[in-house]
Amino acid sequence: MIQHNEISSLELKHKIRKGEILFGGNKKLKIYGLLNCKSGMRMLQQNRVFFSSEKEAKELGYRPCGNCMKAAYKSWQNRKLDGFI
């Protein structure tokens, strides 16, 4: 996980282009989603983090965004309701 305030804009763009960063997240809300998510673009930079994979985000306890990852969010929500989370 990379915190937005710990990486330069140039380095961030480079890692995104190389495919080293695929998802963004909100460290306060523990939500991850796609980099082009409108909800994610509105969050404060100090709360923004980046992940190299969905697996990494899940392992760190983040849940899918209900806006840009609807299917993954519904699956997460169903597991939560069934008592698996």
N, CA, C and O atoms as a Maestro MAE file, in Angstrom:
{
 s_m_m2io_version
 :::
 2.0.0
}

f_m_ct {
 s_m_title
 :::
 protein
 m_atom[340] {
  # First column is atom index #
  i_m_mmod_type
  r_m_x_coord
  r_m_y_coord
  r_m_z_coord
  i_m_residue_number
  s_m_chain_name
  s_m_pdb_residue_name
  s_m_pdb_atom_name
  i_m_atomic_number
  :::
  1 25 0.849 -1.165 0.000 1 A "MET " " N  " 7
  2 3 0.000 0.000 0.000 1 A "MET " " CA " 6
  3 2 0.902 1.238 0.000 1 A "MET " " C  " 6
  4 15 1.888 1.318 0.732 1 A "MET " " O  " 8
  5 25 0.530 2.186 -0.838 2 A "ILE " " N  " 7
  6 3 1.265 3.442 -0.942 2 A "ILE " " CA " 6
  7 2 0.320 4.576 -0.559 2 A "ILE " " C  " 6
  8 15 -0.789 4.662 -1.087 2 A "ILE " " O  " 8
  9 25 0.742 5.430 0.338 3 A "GLN " " N  " 7
  10 3 -0.077 6.584 0.709 3 A "GLN " " CA " 6
  11 2 0.197 7.716 -0.270 3 A "GLN " " C  " 6
  12 15 1.346 7.965 -0.637 3 A "GLN " " O  " 8
  13 25 -0.855 8.395 -0.687 4 A "HIS " " N  " 7
  14 3 -0.739 9.432 -1.702 4 A "HIS " " CA " 6
  15 2 0.212 10.548 -1.284 4 A "HIS " " C  " 6
  16 15 0.960 11.060 -2.116 4 A "HIS " " O  " 8
  17 25 0.196 10.927 -0.027 5 A "ASN " " N  " 7
  18 3 1.055 12.014 0.405 5 A "ASN " " CA " 6
  19 2 2.515 11.597 0.566 5 A "ASN " " C  " 6
  20 15 3.347 12.419 0.950 5 A "ASN " " O  " 8
  21 25 2.841 10.334 0.281 6 A "GLU " " N  " 7
  22 3 4.217 9.851 0.374 6 A "GLU " " CA " 6
  23 2 4.833 9.560 -0.995 6 A "GLU " " C  " 6
  24 15 5.913 8.973 -1.070 6 A "GLU " " O  " 8
  25 25 4.165 9.961 -2.076 7 A "ILE " " N  " 7
  26 3 4.665 9.697 -3.419 7 A "ILE " " CA " 6
  27 2 4.460 10.948 -4.268 7 A "ILE " " C  " 6
  28 15 3.445 11.634 -4.150 7 A "ILE " " O  " 8
  29 25 5.433 11.230 -5.121 8 A "SER " " N  " 7
  30 3 5.304 12.410 -5.982 8 A "SER " " CA " 6
  31 2 4.319 12.130 -7.107 8 A "SER " " C  " 6
  32 15 4.072 10.974 -7.450 8 A "SER " " O  " 8
  33 25 3.763 13.177 -7.673 9 A "SER " " N  " 7
  34 3 2.815 13.035 -8.779 9 A "SER " " CA " 6
  35 2 3.457 12.321 -9.957 9 A "SER " " C  " 6
  36 15 2.825 11.481 -10.599 9 A "SER " " O  " 8
  37 25 4.703 12.651 -10.239 10 A "LEU " " N  " 7
  38 3 5.415 12.041 -11.363 10 A "LEU " " CA " 6
  39 2 5.616 10.542 -11.135 10 A "LEU " " C  " 6
  40 15 5.382 9.733 -12.033 10 A "LEU " " O  " 8
  41 25 6.047 10.183 -9.938 11 A "GLU " " N  " 7
  42 3 6.252 8.773 -9.622 11 A "GLU " " CA " 6
  43 2 4.926 8.006 -9.638 11 A "GLU " " C  " 6
  44 15 4.871 6.860 -10.084 11 A "GLU " " O  " 8
  45 25 3.868 8.644 -9.151 12 A "LEU " " N  " 7
  46 3 2.540 8.022 -9.156 12 A "LEU " " CA " 6
  47 2 2.087 7.732 -10.583 12 A "LEU " " C  " 6
  48 15 1.634 6.625 -10.876 12 A "LEU " " O  " 8
  49 25 2.205 8.714 -11.470 13 A "LYS " " N  " 7
  50 3 1.825 8.523 -12.876 13 A "LYS " " CA " 6
  51 2 2.643 7.411 -13.514 13 A "LYS " " C  " 6
  52 15 2.112 6.614 -14.287 13 A "LYS " " O  " 8
  53 25 3.922 7.353 -13.198 14 A "HIS " " N  " 7
  54 3 4.801 6.319 -13.754 14 A "HIS " " CA " 6
  55 2 4.346 4.924 -13.298 14 A "HIS " " C  " 6
  56 15 4.281 3.995 -14.103 14 A "HIS " " O  " 8
  57 25 4.037 4.786 -12.014 15 A "LYS " " N  " 7
  58 3 3.603 3.485 -11.491 15 A "LYS " " CA " 6
  59 2 2.248 3.060 -12.069 15 A "LYS " " C  " 6
  60 15 2.014 1.874 -12.299 15 A "LYS " " O  " 8
  61 25 1.367 4.021 -12.301 16 A "ILE " " N  " 7
  62 3 0.077 3.706 -12.906 16 A "ILE " " CA " 6
  63 2 0.271 3.241 -14.343 16 A "ILE " " C  " 6
  64 15 -0.317 2.244 -14.761 16 A "ILE " " O  " 8
  65 25 1.090 3.957 -15.095 17 A "ARG " " N  " 7
  66 3 1.357 3.571 -16.496 17 A "ARG " " CA " 6
  67 2 1.992 2.190 -16.599 17 A "ARG " " C  " 6
  68 15 1.682 1.435 -17.520 17 A "ARG " " O  " 8
  69 25 2.884 1.848 -15.656 18 A "LYS " " N  " 7
  70 3 3.555 0.550 -15.664 18 A "LYS " " CA " 6
  71 2 2.666 -0.569 -15.122 18 A "LYS " " C  " 6
  72 15 3.039 -1.741 -15.184 18 A "LYS " " O  " 8
  73 25 1.501 -0.216 -14.594 19 A "GLY " " N  " 7
  74 3 0.602 -1.224 -14.052 19 A "GLY " " CA " 6
  75 2 0.963 -1.670 -12.645 19 A "GLY " " C  " 6
  76 15 0.489 -2.709 -12.186 19 A "GLY " " O  " 8
  77 25 1.791 -0.903 -11.959 20 A "GLU " " N  " 7
  78 3 2.169 -1.238 -10.592 20 A "GLU " " CA " 6
  79 2 1.107 -0.779 -9.594 20 A "GLU " " C  " 6
  80 15 1.047 -1.284 -8.473 20 A "GLU " " O  " 8
  81 25 0.277 0.167 -9.996 21 A "ILE " " N  " 7
  82 3 -0.841 0.629 -9.178 21 A "ILE " " CA " 6
  83 2 -2.112 0.443 -9.997 21 A "ILE " " C  " 6
  84 15 -2.241 0.983 -11.096 21 A "ILE " " O  " 8
  85 25 -3.051 -0.331 -9.446 22 A "LEU " " N  " 7
  86 3 -4.291 -0.641 -10.167 22 A "LEU " " CA " 6
  87 2 -5.549 -0.161 -9.444 22 A "LEU " " C  " 6
  88 15 -6.597 0.011 -10.067 22 A "LEU " " O  " 8
  89 25 -5.446 0.053 -8.134 23 A "PHE " " N  " 7
  90 3 -6.606 0.439 -7.340 23 A "PHE " " CA " 6
  91 2 -6.241 1.563 -6.382 23 A "PHE " " C  " 6
  92 15 -5.092 1.702 -5.962 23 A "PHE " " O  " 8
  93 25 -7.247 2.358 -6.049 24 A "GLY " " N  " 7
  94 3 -7.081 3.405 -5.050 24 A "GLY " " CA " 6
  95 2 -8.022 3.128 -3.898 24 A "GLY " " C  " 6
  96 15 -8.984 2.372 -4.036 24 A "GLY " " O  " 8
  97 25 -7.742 3.742 -2.763 25 A "GLY " " N  " 7
  98 3 -8.601 3.506 -1.618 25 A "GLY " " CA " 6
  99 2 -8.630 4.671 -0.659 25 A "GLY " " C  " 6
  100 15 -7.832 5.603 -0.756 25 A "GLY " " O  " 8
  101 25 -9.565 4.602 0.269 26 A "ASN " " N  " 7
  102 3 -9.707 5.600 1.311 26 A "ASN " " CA " 6
  103 2 -9.300 4.932 2.624 26 A "ASN " " C  " 6
  104 15 -9.976 4.019 3.099 26 A "ASN " " O  " 8
  105 25 -8.187 5.394 3.208 27 A "LYS " " N  " 7
  106 3 -7.675 4.721 4.403 27 A "LYS " " CA " 6
  107 2 -8.560 4.922 5.621 27 A "LYS " " C  " 6
  108 15 -8.547 4.081 6.520 27 A "LYS " " O  " 8
  109 25 -9.328 6.002 5.685 28 A "LYS " " N  " 7
  110 3 -10.223 6.209 6.828 28 A "LYS " " CA " 6
  111 2 -11.456 5.327 6.741 28 A "LYS " " C  " 6
  112 15 -11.890 4.765 7.747 28 A "LYS " " O  " 8
  113 25 -12.022 5.200 5.553 29 A "LEU " " N  " 7
  114 3 -13.240 4.411 5.365 29 A "LEU " " CA " 6
  115 2 -12.964 2.950 5.051 29 A "LEU " " C  " 6
  116 15 -13.875 2.124 5.082 29 A "LEU " " O  " 8
  117 25 -11.695 2.622 4.744 30 A "LYS " " N  " 7
  118 3 -11.283 1.252 4.384 30 A "LYS " " CA " 6
  119 2 -12.054 0.729 3.170 30 A "LYS " " C  " 6
  120 15 -12.572 -0.388 3.170 30 A "LYS " " O  " 8
  121 25 -12.114 1.586 2.119 31 A "ILE " " N  " 7
  122 3 -12.784 1.245 0.862 31 A "ILE " " CA " 6
  123 2 -11.764 1.327 -0.252 31 A "ILE " " C  " 6
  124 15 -10.939 2.240 -0.263 31 A "ILE " " O  " 8
  125 25 -11.801 0.379 -1.204 32 A "TYR " " N  " 7
  126 3 -10.932 0.457 -2.380 32 A "TYR " " CA " 6
  127 2 -11.783 0.416 -3.635 32 A "TYR " " C  " 6
  128 15 -12.901 -0.101 -3.626 32 A "TYR " " O  " 8
  129 25 -11.248 0.963 -4.709 33 A "GLY " " N  " 7
  130 3 -11.977 0.966 -5.966 33 A "GLY " " CA " 6
  131 2 -11.065 1.261 -7.147 33 A "GLY " " C  " 6
  132 15 -9.843 1.317 -7.015 33 A "GLY " " O  " 8
  133 25 -11.686 1.447 -8.297 34 A "LEU " " N  " 7
  134 3 -10.954 1.722 -9.528 34 A "LEU " " CA " 6
  135 2 -10.375 3.135 -9.489 34 A "LEU " " C  " 6
  136 15 -10.913 4.020 -8.823 34 A "LEU " " O  " 8
  137 25 -9.290 3.330 -10.198 35 A "LEU " " N  " 7
  138 3 -8.628 4.631 -10.193 35 A "LEU " " CA " 6
  139 2 -9.476 5.735 -10.815 35 A "LEU " " C  " 6
  140 15 -9.299 6.907 -10.484 35 A "LEU " " O  " 8
  141 25 -10.384 5.381 -11.701 36 A "ASN " " N  " 7
  142 3 -11.205 6.396 -12.373 36 A "ASN " " CA " 6
  143 2 -12.569 6.592 -11.695 36 A "ASN " " C  " 6
  144 15 -13.454 7.218 -12.279 36 A "ASN " " O  " 8
  145 25 -12.751 6.080 -10.502 37 A "CYS " " N  " 7
  146 3 -14.015 6.192 -9.770 37 A "CYS " " CA " 6
  147 2 -14.261 7.648 -9.362 37 A "CYS " " C  " 6
  148 15 -13.376 8.308 -8.818 37 A "CYS " " O  " 8
  149 25 -15.462 8.133 -9.630 38 A "LYS " " N  " 7
  150 3 -15.808 9.514 -9.273 38 A "LYS " " CA " 6
  151 2 -15.770 9.716 -7.763 38 A "LYS " " C  " 6
  152 15 -15.364 10.778 -7.292 38 A "LYS " " O  " 8
  153 25 -16.183 8.726 -7.013 39 A "SER " " N  " 7
  154 3 -16.135 8.843 -5.549 39 A "SER " " CA " 6
  155 2 -14.694 8.952 -5.064 39 A "SER " " C  " 6
  156 15 -14.378 9.761 -4.191 39 A "SER " " O  " 8
  157 25 -13.845 8.144 -5.631 40 A "GLY " " N  " 7
  158 3 -12.438 8.155 -5.245 40 A "GLY " " CA " 6
  159 2 -11.732 9.447 -5.603 40 A "GLY " " C  " 6
  160 15 -10.845 9.897 -4.877 40 A "GLY " " O  " 8
  161 25 -12.114 10.036 -6.705 41 A "MET " " N  " 7
  162 3 -11.479 11.283 -7.129 41 A "MET " " CA " 6
  163 2 -11.836 12.452 -6.212 41 A "MET " " C  " 6
  164 15 -11.119 13.451 -6.173 41 A "MET " " O  " 8
  165 25 -12.935 12.331 -5.479 42 A "ARG " " N  " 7
  166 3 -13.373 13.413 -4.581 42 A "ARG " " CA " 6
  167 2 -12.732 13.335 -3.196 42 A "ARG " " C  " 6
  168 15 -12.792 14.305 -2.441 42 A "ARG " " O  " 8
  169 25 -12.125 12.210 -2.849 43 A "MET " " N  " 7
  170 3 -11.598 12.073 -1.493 43 A "MET " " CA " 6
  171 2 -10.364 12.949 -1.283 43 A "MET " " C  " 6
  172 15 -9.665 13.304 -2.232 43 A "MET " " O  " 8
  173 25 -10.120 13.279 -0.048 44 A "LEU " " N  " 7
  174 3 -8.960 14.093 0.295 44 A "LEU " " CA " 6
  175 2 -7.677 13.315 0.045 44 A "LEU " " C  " 6
  176 15 -7.612 12.110 0.291 44 A "LEU " " O  " 8
  177 25 -6.664 14.006 -0.442 45 A "GLN " " N  " 7
  178 3 -5.384 13.370 -0.740 45 A "GLN " " CA " 6
  179 2 -4.797 12.698 0.502 45 A "GLN " " C  " 6
  180 15 -4.189 11.633 0.399 45 A "GLN " " O  " 8
  181 25 -4.973 13.302 1.655 46 A "GLN " " N  " 7
  182 3 -4.413 12.736 2.883 46 A "GLN " " CA " 6
  183 2 -5.052 11.397 3.251 46 A "GLN " " C  " 6
  184 15 -4.466 10.630 4.014 46 A "GLN " " O  " 8
  185 25 -6.232 11.104 2.727 47 A "ASN " " N  " 7
  186 3 -6.911 9.835 2.996 47 A "ASN " " CA " 6
  187 2 -6.684 8.804 1.900 47 A "ASN " " C  " 6
  188 15 -7.044 7.640 2.077 47 A "ASN " " O  " 8
  189 25 -6.096 9.197 0.772 48 A "ARG " " N  " 7
  190 3 -5.974 8.328 -0.402 48 A "ARG " " CA " 6
  191 2 -4.748 7.417 -0.301 48 A "ARG " " C  " 6
  192 15 -3.651 7.845 0.058 48 A "ARG " " O  " 8
  193 25 -4.980 6.155 -0.628 49 A "VAL " " N  " 7
  194 3 -3.918 5.154 -0.693 49 A "VAL " " CA " 6
  195 2 -4.049 4.399 -2.012 49 A "VAL " " C  " 6
  196 15 -5.095 4.444 -2.660 49 A "VAL " " O  " 8
  197 25 -2.987 3.709 -2.403 50 A "PHE " " N  " 7
  198 3 -2.978 2.968 -3.668 50 A "PHE " " CA " 6
  199 2 -2.530 1.536 -3.435 50 A "PHE " " C  " 6
  200 15 -1.722 1.248 -2.552 50 A "PHE " " O  " 8
  201 25 -3.085 0.641 -4.260 51 A "PHE " " N  " 7
  202 3 -2.791 -0.786 -4.156 51 A "PHE " " CA " 6
  203 2 -2.343 -1.341 -5.503 51 A "PHE " " C  " 6
  204 15 -2.761 -0.861 -6.556 51 A "PHE " " O  " 8
  205 25 -1.499 -2.345 -5.455 52 A "SER " " N  " 7
  206 3 -1.050 -2.993 -6.686 52 A "SER " " CA " 6
  207 2 -2.044 -4.046 -7.159 52 A "SER " " C  " 6
  208 15 -2.025 -4.445 -8.323 52 A "SER " " O  " 8
  209 25 -2.912 -4.497 -6.256 53 A "SER " " N  " 7
  210 3 -3.899 -5.520 -6.637 53 A "SER " " CA " 6
  211 2 -5.108 -5.470 -5.712 53 A "SER " " C  " 6
  212 15 -5.070 -4.887 -4.629 53 A "SER " " O  " 8
  213 25 -6.161 -6.089 -6.169 54 A "GLU " " N  " 7
  214 3 -7.369 -6.213 -5.354 54 A "GLU " " CA " 6
  215 2 -7.075 -7.107 -4.146 54 A "GLU " " C  " 6
  216 15 -7.584 -6.869 -3.051 54 A "GLU " " O  " 8
  217 25 -6.265 -8.116 -4.352 55 A "LYS " " N  " 7
  218 3 -5.894 -9.027 -3.268 55 A "LYS " " CA " 6
  219 2 -5.202 -8.268 -2.135 55 A "LYS " " C  " 6
  220 15 -5.479 -8.505 -0.959 55 A "LYS " " O  " 8
  221 25 -4.302 -7.359 -2.499 56 A "GLU " " N  " 7
  222 3 -3.599 -6.571 -1.489 56 A "GLU " " CA " 6
  223 2 -4.593 -5.745 -0.660 56 A "GLU " " C  " 6
  224 15 -4.502 -5.703 0.567 56 A "GLU " " O  " 8
  225 25 -5.531 -5.097 -1.337 57 A "ALA " " N  " 7
  226 3 -6.526 -4.277 -0.641 57 A "ALA " " CA " 6
  227 2 -7.361 -5.134 0.312 57 A "ALA " " C  " 6
  228 15 -7.598 -4.745 1.455 57 A "ALA " " O  " 8
  229 25 -7.801 -6.287 -0.156 58 A "LYS " " N  " 7
  230 3 -8.619 -7.171 0.679 58 A "LYS " " CA " 6
  231 2 -7.833 -7.684 1.881 58 A "LYS " " C  " 6
  232 15 -8.368 -7.756 2.987 58 A "LYS " " O  " 8
  233 25 -6.572 -8.038 1.670 59 A "GLU " " N  " 7
  234 3 -5.741 -8.538 2.767 59 A "GLU " " CA " 6
  235 2 -5.531 -7.485 3.854 59 A "GLU " " C  " 6
  236 15 -5.322 -7.821 5.019 59 A "GLU " " O  " 8
  237 25 -5.588 -6.217 3.468 60 A "LEU " " N  " 7
  238 3 -5.417 -5.132 4.432 60 A "LEU " " CA " 6
  239 2 -6.753 -4.688 5.040 60 A "LEU " " C  " 6
  240 15 -6.810 -3.694 5.764 60 A "LEU " " O  " 8
  241 25 -7.821 -5.430 4.743 61 A "GLY " " N  " 7
  242 3 -9.110 -5.187 5.365 61 A "GLY " " CA " 6
  243 2 -9.993 -4.158 4.686 61 A "GLY " " C  " 6
  244 15 -10.937 -3.656 5.296 61 A "GLY " " O  " 8
  245 25 -9.704 -3.836 3.434 62 A "TYR " " N  " 7
  246 3 -10.521 -2.871 2.692 62 A "TYR " " CA " 6
  247 2 -11.666 -3.600 1.994 62 A "TYR " " C  " 6
  248 15 -11.539 -4.770 1.634 62 A "TYR " " O  " 8
  249 25 -12.779 -2.902 1.806 63 A "ARG " " N  " 7
  250 3 -13.928 -3.470 1.105 63 A "ARG " " CA " 6
  251 2 -14.088 -2.782 -0.250 63 A "ARG " " C  " 6
  252 15 -13.614 -1.660 -0.430 63 A "ARG " " O  " 8
  253 25 -14.750 -3.440 -1.205 64 A "PRO " " N  " 7
  254 3 -14.962 -2.839 -2.534 64 A "PRO " " CA " 6
  255 2 -15.882 -1.624 -2.479 64 A "PRO " " C  " 6
  256 15 -16.764 -1.529 -1.625 64 A "PRO " " O  " 8
  257 25 -15.657 -0.710 -3.397 65 A "CYS " " N  " 7
  258 3 -16.488 0.492 -3.531 65 A "CYS " " CA " 6
  259 2 -17.847 0.107 -4.119 65 A "CYS " " C  " 6
  260 15 -17.920 -0.644 -5.092 65 A "CYS " " O  " 8
  261 25 -18.897 0.618 -3.531 66 A "GLY " " N  " 7
  262 3 -20.237 0.348 -4.027 66 A "GLY " " CA " 6
  263 2 -20.576 1.124 -5.281 66 A "GLY " " C  " 6
  264 15 -21.575 0.824 -5.934 66 A "GLY " " O  " 8
  265 25 -19.778 2.107 -5.634 67 A "ASN " " N  " 7
  266 3 -20.029 2.932 -6.810 67 A "ASN " " CA " 6
  267 2 -19.384 2.342 -8.069 67 A "ASN " " C  " 6
  268 15 -20.069 2.134 -9.071 67 A "ASN " " O  " 8
  269 25 -18.099 2.075 -8.030 68 A "CYS " " N  " 7
  270 3 -17.396 1.641 -9.243 68 A "CYS " " CA " 6
  271 2 -17.198 0.122 -9.330 68 A "CYS " " C  " 6
  272 15 -16.812 -0.385 -10.383 68 A "CYS " " O  " 8
  273 25 -17.455 -0.604 -8.250 69 A "MET " " N  " 7
  274 3 -17.255 -2.058 -8.232 69 A "MET " " CA " 6
  275 2 -18.517 -2.730 -7.684 69 A "MET " " C  " 6
  276 15 -18.472 -3.459 -6.694 69 A "MET " " O  " 8
  277 25 -19.623 -2.469 -8.343 70 A "LYS " " N  " 7
  278 3 -20.935 -2.902 -7.846 70 A "LYS " " CA " 6
  279 2 -21.036 -4.411 -7.594 70 A "LYS " " C  " 6
  280 15 -21.558 -4.832 -6.561 70 A "LYS " " O  " 8
  281 25 -20.547 -5.214 -8.517 71 A "ALA " " N  " 7
  282 3 -20.649 -6.675 -8.358 71 A "ALA " " CA " 6
  283 2 -19.811 -7.154 -7.174 71 A "ALA " " C  " 6
  284 15 -20.275 -7.966 -6.372 71 A "ALA " " O  " 8
  285 25 -18.583 -6.656 -7.063 72 A "ALA " " N  " 7
  286 3 -17.714 -7.050 -5.947 72 A "ALA " " CA " 6
  287 2 -18.295 -6.566 -4.621 72 A "ALA " " C  " 6
  288 15 -18.205 -7.260 -3.608 72 A "ALA " " O  " 8
  289 25 -18.889 -5.376 -4.630 73 A "TYR " " N  " 7
  290 3 -19.503 -4.832 -3.418 73 A "TYR " " CA " 6
  291 2 -20.693 -5.692 -2.988 73 A "TYR " " C  " 6
  292 15 -20.841 -6.001 -1.806 73 A "TYR " " O  " 8
  293 25 -21.544 -6.079 -3.946 74 A "LYS " " N  " 7
  294 3 -22.703 -6.916 -3.615 74 A "LYS " " CA " 6
  295 2 -22.253 -8.261 -3.050 74 A "LYS " " C  " 6
  296 15 -22.849 -8.770 -2.101 74 A "LYS " " O  " 8
  297 25 -21.213 -8.829 -3.628 75 A "SER " " N  " 7
  298 3 -20.675 -10.092 -3.137 75 A "SER " " CA " 6
  299 2 -20.154 -9.921 -1.711 75 A "SER " " C  " 6
  300 15 -20.417 -10.760 -0.849 75 A "SER " " O  " 8
  301 25 -19.422 -8.846 -1.461 76 A "TRP " " N  " 7
  302 3 -18.903 -8.556 -0.123 76 A "TRP " " CA " 6
  303 2 -20.065 -8.383 0.859 76 A "TRP " " C  " 6
  304 15 -20.032 -8.907 1.972 76 A "TRP " " O  " 8
  305 25 -21.082 -7.649 0.436 77 A "GLN " " N  " 7
  306 3 -22.229 -7.378 1.290 77 A "GLN " " CA " 6
  307 2 -22.961 -8.675 1.637 77 A "GLN " " C  " 6
  308 15 -23.370 -8.867 2.782 77 A "GLN " " O  " 8
  309 25 -23.126 -9.560 0.662 78 A "ASN " " N  " 7
  310 3 -23.792 -10.849 0.905 78 A "ASN " " CA " 6
  311 2 -23.003 -11.706 1.880 78 A "ASN " " C  " 6
  312 15 -23.581 -12.342 2.761 78 A "ASN " " O  " 8
  313 25 -21.664 -11.727 1.725 79 A "ARG " " N  " 7
  314 3 -20.822 -12.492 2.657 79 A "ARG " " CA " 6
  315 2 -20.938 -11.912 4.066 79 A "ARG " " C  " 6
  316 15 -20.977 -12.652 5.049 79 A "ARG " " O  " 8
  317 25 -20.992 -10.583 4.156 80 A "LYS " " N  " 7
  318 3 -21.122 -9.915 5.455 80 A "LYS " " CA " 6
  319 2 -22.455 -10.303 6.107 80 A "LYS " " C  " 6
  320 15 -22.497 -10.623 7.295 80 A "LYS " " O  " 8
  321 25 -23.527 -10.274 5.339 81 A "LEU " " N  " 7
  322 3 -24.859 -10.615 5.868 81 A "LEU " " CA " 6
  323 2 -24.937 -12.078 6.285 81 A "LEU " " C  " 6
  324 15 -25.653 -12.433 7.222 81 A "LEU " " O  " 8
  325 25 -24.185 -12.930 5.570 82 A "ASP " " N  " 7
  326 3 -24.183 -14.361 5.894 82 A "ASP " " CA " 6
  327 2 -23.255 -14.684 7.068 82 A "ASP " " C  " 6
  328 15 -23.177 -15.833 7.503 82 A "ASP " " O  " 8
  329 25 -22.548 -13.662 7.581 83 A "GLY " " N  " 7
  330 3 -21.686 -13.870 8.731 83 A "GLY " " CA " 6
  331 2 -20.268 -14.306 8.428 83 A "GLY " " C  " 6
  332 15 -19.552 -14.739 9.331 83 A "GLY " " O  " 8
  333 25 -19.843 -14.202 7.169 84 A "PHE " " N  " 7
  334 3 -18.498 -14.613 6.814 84 A "PHE " " CA " 6
  335 2 -17.462 -13.501 6.997 84 A "PHE " " C  " 6
  336 15 -16.260 -13.758 6.920 84 A "PHE " " O  " 8
  337 25 -17.908 -12.297 7.232 85 A "ILE " " N  " 7
  338 3 -16.962 -11.192 7.417 85 A "ILE " " CA " 6
  339 2 -17.128 -10.631 8.811 85 A "ILE " " C  " 6
  340 15 -16.429 -9.689 9.185 85 A "ILE " " O  " 8
  :::
 }
 m_bond[339] {
  # First column is bond index #
  i_m_from
  i_m_to
  i_m_order
  :::
  1 1 2 1
  2 2 3 1
  3 3 4 2
  4 3 5 1
  5 5 6 1
  6 6 7 1
  7 7 8 2
  8 7 9 1
  9 9 10 1
  10 10 11 1
  11 11 12 2
  12 11 13 1
  13 13 14 1
  14 14 15 1
  15 15 16 2
  16 15 17 1
  17 17 18 1
  18 18 19 1
  19 19 20 2
  20 19 21 1
  21 21 22 1
  22 22 23 1
  23 23 24 2
  24 23 25 1
  25 25 26 1
  26 26 27 1
  27 27 28 2
  28 27 29 1
  29 29 30 1
  30 30 31 1
  31 31 32 2
  32 31 33 1
  33 33 34 1
  34 34 35 1
  35 35 36 2
  36 35 37 1
  37 37 38 1
  38 38 39 1
  39 39 40 2
  40 39 41 1
  41 41 42 1
  42 42 43 1
  43 43 44 2
  44 43 45 1
  45 45 46 1
  46 46 47 1
  47 47 48 2
  48 47 49 1
  49 49 50 1
  50 50 51 1
  51 51 52 2
  52 51 53 1
  53 53 54 1
  54 54 55 1
  55 55 56 2
  56 55 57 1
  57 57 58 1
  58 58 59 1
  59 59 60 2
  60 59 61 1
  61 61 62 1
  62 62 63 1
  63 63 64 2
  64 63 65 1
  65 65 66 1
  66 66 67 1
  67 67 68 2
  68 67 69 1
  69 69 70 1
  70 70 71 1
  71 71 72 2
  72 71 73 1
  73 73 74 1
  74 74 75 1
  75 75 76 2
  76 75 77 1
  77 77 78 1
  78 78 79 1
  79 79 80 2
  80 79 81 1
  81 81 82 1
  82 82 83 1
  83 83 84 2
  84 83 85 1
  85 85 86 1
  86 86 87 1
  87 87 88 2
  88 87 89 1
  89 89 90 1
  90 90 91 1
  91 91 92 2
  92 91 93 1
  93 93 94 1
  94 94 95 1
  95 95 96 2
  96 95 97 1
  97 97 98 1
  98 98 99 1
  99 99 100 2
  100 99 101 1
  101 101 102 1
  102 102 103 1
  103 103 104 2
  104 103 105 1
  105 105 106 1
  106 106 107 1
  107 107 108 2
  108 107 109 1
  109 109 110 1
  110 110 111 1
  111 111 112 2
  112 111 113 1
  113 113 114 1
  114 114 115 1
  115 115 116 2
  116 115 117 1
  117 117 118 1
  118 118 119 1
  119 119 120 2
  120 119 121 1
  121 121 122 1
  122 122 123 1
  123 123 124 2
  124 123 125 1
  125 125 126 1
  126 126 127 1
  127 127 128 2
  128 127 129 1
  129 129 130 1
  130 130 131 1
  131 131 132 2
  132 131 133 1
  133 133 134 1
  134 134 135 1
  135 135 136 2
  136 135 137 1
  137 137 138 1
  138 138 139 1
  139 139 140 2
  140 139 141 1
  141 141 142 1
  142 142 143 1
  143 143 144 2
  144 143 145 1
  145 145 146 1
  146 146 147 1
  147 147 148 2
  148 147 149 1
  149 149 150 1
  150 150 151 1
  151 151 152 2
  152 151 153 1
  153 153 154 1
  154 154 155 1
  155 155 156 2
  156 155 157 1
  157 157 158 1
  158 158 159 1
  159 159 160 2
  160 159 161 1
  161 161 162 1
  162 162 163 1
  163 163 164 2
  164 163 165 1
  165 165 166 1
  166 166 167 1
  167 167 168 2
  168 167 169 1
  169 169 170 1
  170 170 171 1
  171 171 172 2
  172 171 173 1
  173 173 174 1
  174 174 175 1
  175 175 176 2
  176 175 177 1
  177 177 178 1
  178 178 179 1
  179 179 180 2
  180 179 181 1
  181 181 182 1
  182 182 183 1
  183 183 184 2
  184 183 185 1
  185 185 186 1
  186 186 187 1
  187 187 188 2
  188 187 189 1
  189 189 190 1
  190 190 191 1
  191 191 192 2
  192 191 193 1
  193 193 194 1
  194 194 195 1
  195 195 196 2
  196 195 197 1
  197 197 198 1
  198 198 199 1
  199 199 200 2
  200 199 201 1
  201 201 202 1
  202 202 203 1
  203 203 204 2
  204 203 205 1
  205 205 206 1
  206 206 207 1
  207 207 208 2
  208 207 209 1
  209 209 210 1
  210 210 211 1
  211 211 212 2
  212 211 213 1
  213 213 214 1
  214 214 215 1
  215 215 216 2
  216 215 217 1
  217 217 218 1
  218 218 219 1
  219 219 220 2
  220 219 221 1
  221 221 222 1
  222 222 223 1
  223 223 224 2
  224 223 225 1
  225 225 226 1
  226 226 227 1
  227 227 228 2
  228 227 229 1
  229 229 230 1
  230 230 231 1
  231 231 232 2
  232 231 233 1
  233 233 234 1
  234 234 235 1
  235 235 236 2
  236 235 237 1
  237 237 238 1
  238 238 239 1
  239 239 240 2
  240 239 241 1
  241 241 242 1
  242 242 243 1
  243 243 244 2
  244 243 245 1
  245 245 246 1
  246 246 247 1
  247 247 248 2
  248 247 249 1
  249 249 250 1
  250 250 251 1
  251 251 252 2
  252 251 253 1
  253 253 254 1
  254 254 255 1
  255 255 256 2
  256 255 257 1
  257 257 258 1
  258 258 259 1
  259 259 260 2
  260 259 261 1
  261 261 262 1
  262 262 263 1
  263 263 264 2
  264 263 265 1
  265 265 266 1
  266 266 267 1
  267 267 268 2
  268 267 269 1
  269 269 270 1
  270 270 271 1
  271 271 272 2
  272 271 273 1
  273 273 274 1
  274 274 275 1
  275 275 276 2
  276 275 277 1
  277 277 278 1
  278 278 279 1
  279 279 280 2
  280 279 281 1
  281 281 282 1
  282 282 283 1
  283 283 284 2
  284 283 285 1
  285 285 286 1
  286 286 287 1
  287 287 288 2
  288 287 289 1
  289 289 290 1
  290 290 291 1
  291 291 292 2
  292 291 293 1
  293 293 294 1
  294 294 295 1
  295 295 296 2
  296 295 297 1
  297 297 298 1
  298 298 299 1
  299 299 300 2
  300 299 301 1
  301 301 302 1
  302 302 303 1
  303 303 304 2
  304 303 305 1
  305 305 306 1
  306 306 307 1
  307 307 308 2
  308 307 309 1
  309 309 310 1
  310 310 311 1
  311 311 312 2
  312 311 313 1
  313 313 314 1
  314 314 315 1
  315 315 316 2
  316 315 317 1
  317 317 318 1
  318 318 319 1
  319 319 320 2
  320 319 321 1
  321 321 322 1
  322 322 323 1
  323 323 324 2
  324 323 325 1
  325 325 326 1
  326 326 327 1
  327 327 328 2
  328 327 329 1
  329 329 330 1
  330 330 331 1
  331 331 332 2
  332 331 333 1
  333 333 334 1
  334 334 335 1
  335 335 336 2
  336 335 337 1
  337 337 338 1
  338 338 339 1
  339 339 340 2
  :::
 }
}
